[in-house]
Amino acid sequence: MKKIIQIIIGIIALGFTIVIAKNTLFTSADNRLYDDGWTAYEKGDYNTAIFYFEKIDKTKYPDVYVGLGSCYMNTEDFDNAIQNFQQAYKKNLGKGTEDYNKIRYSLGYCYLQIRNYKKARFYFKEAIKHGGSNSIRNIQIIDSLENEQKIK
């Protein structure tokens, strides 16, 4: 009985060794960067996530544009956020899903932050057309800001 338990433990240990070796030797650098980037993102460590995401081949992992855009938006680097969300928008990442509407909304929000009201309005209207009710309030904010500029 003791010998059988030792054999089972040995087989389990061998299995773990094989899994560790496979992950270490056969996982590409992009896969590791991708996983580490999303892990940092989920922890709210946006600067670390940016570091990892910027190093990834975006042709293999195009959804990284959304992650980068979100990270830059959360660090208030709206120009870089726009650049990455634009790539996600152009590539139709998540088209037909709520995620695509989040890209539209995020673009509207970023343009609003840099005071490009025309583009902000465009993306908020696009979001509204596709069910984004949050954008209605943002268009009212844009109207108010534009009226305030006219008065000054």
ZIBEL-V81154 format. One line per field, one symbol per residue. psi: psi as a letter, one per 30 degrees, with the letter a starting at -180 (. if undefined). burial: b if it has 9 or more other C-alpha atoms within 8 Angstrom, else e. A space follows every 10 residues. Layout:
psi->???
burial->???
This chain:
psi->eeeeeeeeee eeeeeeeeee eeeeegklee eeeeeeeeee effgieeeee eeeffkjffe ifffeeeeee eeefggieee eeeeeeeeee ghkgkglfee eeeeeeeeee eeeggieeee eeeeeeeefg gifffeeeee eeeeeeeeee e.
burial->eeeeeeeeee eeeeeeeeee bbeeeebeeb ebbbebbbbb beeebbebbb bbbeebebee ebbbbbbbbb bbbeeebbeb bbbbbbbbbe eebeeeeeeb bbbbbbbbbb bbeeebbebb bbbbbbbbee ebeebbebbe ebeeebeeee ee
